[in-house]
């Protein structure tokens, strides 16, 4: 009897799939670079680096995907939270400023590498 009731009810109930979102690591460490997410702080060789919201979000996105080549569109959609066909200059400007702040030599980057014709990747 109970089985029939459960079967009848289960046909009427809509079950939602729950997506589990991983909690970001509170601290990401790379040689010479440390990101403390729960405090929103970045240290380069022990010195705190002041980043804009977009620079910080871009850095965390890169650091969360080390070694993966990311296109400008992927970066734009992840950091700006919107779709865009003309995201090129926004992403390039943020990466340029970010490199000036975190790279030991921004002209010869250690962390954020350009992958010609594709995008960028983070080497930690």
C-alpha positions as a Markdown table, in Angstrom:
| # | Residue | x | y | z |
|---|---|---|---|---|
| 1 | Unk | 0.0 | 0.0 | 0.0 |
| 2 | Unk | 2.7 | 2.5 | 1.0 |
| 3 | Unk | 4.7 | 1.6 | -2.2 |
| 4 | Unk | 1.7 | 2.5 | -4.3 |
| 5 | Unk | 1.3 | 5.8 | -2.5 |
| 6 | Unk | 5.1 | 6.6 | -2.9 |
| 7 | Unk | 5.0 | 5.7 | -6.6 |
| 8 | Unk | 1.9 | 7.9 | -7.1 |
| 9 | Unk | 3.4 | 10.8 | -5.2 |
| 10 | Unk | 6.8 | 10.5 | -6.9 |
| 11 | Unk | 5.2 | 11.0 | -10.3 |
| 12 | Unk | 3.8 | 14.3 | -9.1 |
| 13 | Unk | 6.9 | 15.6 | -7.4 |
| 14 | Unk | 9.6 | 17.5 | -9.4 |
| 15 | Unk | 13.0 | 16.7 | -8.1 |
| 16 | Unk | 15.7 | 19.4 | -8.6 |
| 17 | Unk | 19.3 | 18.5 | -9.2 |
| 18 | Unk | 21.5 | 20.3 | -6.8 |
| 19 | Unk | 24.8 | 21.5 | -8.1 |
| 20 | Unk | 27.6 | 21.4 | -5.5 |
| 21 | Unk | 29.9 | 24.4 | -5.9 |
| 22 | Unk | 33.3 | 23.7 | -4.5 |
| 23 | Unk | 34.5 | 26.1 | -1.8 |
| 24 | Unk | 37.6 | 27.9 | -3.0 |
| 25 | Unk | 40.9 | 27.2 | -1.3 |
| 26 | Unk | 41.4 | 29.9 | 1.3 |
| 27 | Unk | 45.1 | 30.2 | 0.4 |
| 28 | Unk | 46.8 | 29.6 | -2.9 |
| 29 | Unk | 50.6 | 29.6 | -2.9 |
| 30 | Unk | 53.0 | 29.8 | -5.8 |
| 31 | Unk | 56.7 | 30.6 | -5.9 |
| 32 | Unk | 56.9 | 34.3 | -4.9 |
| 33 | Unk | 53.1 | 34.7 | -5.0 |
| 34 | Unk | 50.4 | 34.1 | -2.4 |
| 35 | Unk | 46.7 | 34.6 | -2.6 |
| 36 | Unk | 44.6 | 34.6 | 0.6 |
| 37 | Unk | 41.1 | 34.5 | -0.6 |
| 38 | Unk | 39.2 | 34.8 | 2.6 |
| 39 | Unk | 41.0 | 38.1 | 3.2 |
| 40 | Unk | 41.1 | 39.1 | -0.4 |
| 41 | Unk | 44.9 | 39.7 | -0.2 |
| 42 | Unk | 47.7 | 39.1 | -2.6 |
| 43 | Unk | 51.4 | 39.0 | -1.7 |
| 44 | Unk | 54.3 | 39.1 | -4.1 |
| 45 | Unk | 57.6 | 38.2 | -2.4 |
| 46 | Unk | 56.0 | 38.9 | 1.0 |
| 47 | Unk | 54.8 | 42.4 | 0.0 |
| 48 | Unk | 51.1 | 43.0 | -0.2 |
| 49 | Unk | 49.9 | 44.0 | -3.7 |
| 50 | Unk | 46.9 | 46.3 | -4.1 |
| 51 | Unk | 44.7 | 45.1 | -6.9 |
| 52 | Unk | 41.4 | 46.3 | -8.4 |
| 53 | Unk | 38.4 | 44.1 | -8.2 |
| 54 | Unk | 38.9 | 43.0 | -11.9 |
| 55 | Unk | 42.6 | 42.4 | -11.4 |
| 56 | Unk | 42.0 | 40.3 | -8.3 |
| 57 | Unk | 39.2 | 38.3 | -9.8 |
| 58 | Unk | 41.3 | 37.7 | -13.0 |
| 59 | Unk | 44.2 | 36.5 | -10.9 |
| 60 | Unk | 42.1 | 34.1 | -8.8 |
| 61 | Unk | 40.5 | 32.8 | -12.0 |
| 62 | Unk | 43.9 | 32.1 | -13.5 |
| 63 | Unk | 45.3 | 30.7 | -10.2 |
| 64 | Unk | 42.3 | 28.4 | -9.9 |
| 65 | Unk | 43.1 | 27.0 | -13.4 |
| 66 | Unk | 46.9 | 26.6 | -13.5 |
| 67 | Unk | 48.4 | 25.4 | -16.8 |
| 68 | Unk | 45.1 | 25.7 | -18.6 |
| 69 | Unk | 45.0 | 27.9 | -21.7 |
| 70 | Unk | 42.1 | 30.4 | -21.3 |
| 71 | Unk | 40.8 | 32.5 | -24.1 |
| 72 | Unk | 40.0 | 36.2 | -23.7 |
| 73 | Unk | 36.3 | 35.4 | -24.0 |
| 74 | Unk | 36.5 | 32.8 | -21.2 |
| 75 | Unk | 38.3 | 35.2 | -18.9 |
| 76 | Unk | 35.8 | 38.0 | -19.7 |
| 77 | Unk | 32.8 | 35.8 | -19.1 |
| 78 | Unk | 34.2 | 34.5 | -15.8 |
| 79 | Unk | 35.4 | 37.8 | -14.4 |
| 80 | Unk | 32.9 | 40.3 | -15.8 |
| 81 | Unk | 30.0 | 37.7 | -15.5 |
| 82 | Unk | 28.6 | 38.6 | -18.9 |
| 83 | Unk | 28.9 | 37.5 | -22.5 |
| 84 | Unk | 30.6 | 39.8 | -25.0 |
| 85 | Unk | 32.0 | 39.7 | -28.5 |
| 86 | Unk | 34.2 | 42.7 | -27.9 |
| 87 | Unk | 36.0 | 41.8 | -24.7 |
| 88 | Unk | 39.5 | 41.9 | -26.1 |
| 89 | Unk | 40.6 | 45.3 | -24.9 |
| 90 | Unk | 39.1 | 44.9 | -21.4 |
| 91 | Unk | 40.9 | 41.6 | -20.8 |
| 92 | Unk | 44.2 | 42.8 | -22.3 |
| 93 | Unk | 44.2 | 46.0 | -20.2 |
| 94 | Unk | 43.5 | 44.1 | -16.9 |
| 95 | Unk | 46.2 | 41.5 | -17.7 |
| 96 | Unk | 48.7 | 44.3 | -18.6 |
| 97 | Unk | 48.0 | 46.1 | -15.2 |
| 98 | Unk | 48.1 | 42.8 | -13.3 |
| 99 | Unk | 51.4 | 41.8 | -14.8 |
| 100 | Unk | 52.9 | 45.2 | -13.8 |
| 101 | Unk | 51.8 | 44.5 | -10.2 |
| 102 | Unk | 52.6 | 40.9 | -9.7 |
| 103 | Unk | 55.3 | 39.9 | -12.1 |
| 104 | Unk | 59.0 | 40.3 | -11.2 |
| 105 | Unk | 59.5 | 41.4 | -14.8 |
| 106 | Unk | 56.3 | 42.3 | -16.6 |
| 107 | Unk | 57.9 | 42.2 | -20.0 |
| 108 | Unk | 59.1 | 38.6 | -19.4 |
| 109 | Unk | 56.2 | 37.2 | -17.3 |
| 110 | Unk | 56.6 | 34.3 | -14.9 |
| 111 | Unk | 53.0 | 33.7 | -13.9 |
| 112 | Unk | 50.7 | 34.9 | -16.7 |
| 113 | Unk | 51.9 | 33.7 | -20.1 |
| 114 | Unk | 50.6 | 34.7 | -23.5 |
| 115 | Unk | 49.6 | 31.8 | -25.7 |
| 116 | Unk | 49.8 | 33.4 | -29.2 |
| 117 | Unk | 46.6 | 33.3 | -31.1 |
| 118 | Unk | 44.7 | 31.6 | -28.3 |
| 119 | Unk | 44.8 | 33.5 | -24.9 |
| 120 | Unk | 46.7 | 33.2 | -21.7 |
| 121 | Unk | 47.7 | 30.6 | -19.1 |
| 122 | Unk | 48.9 | 30.7 | -15.5 |
| 123 | Unk | 52.1 | 29.0 | -14.6 |
| 124 | Unk | 52.5 | 28.8 | -10.9 |
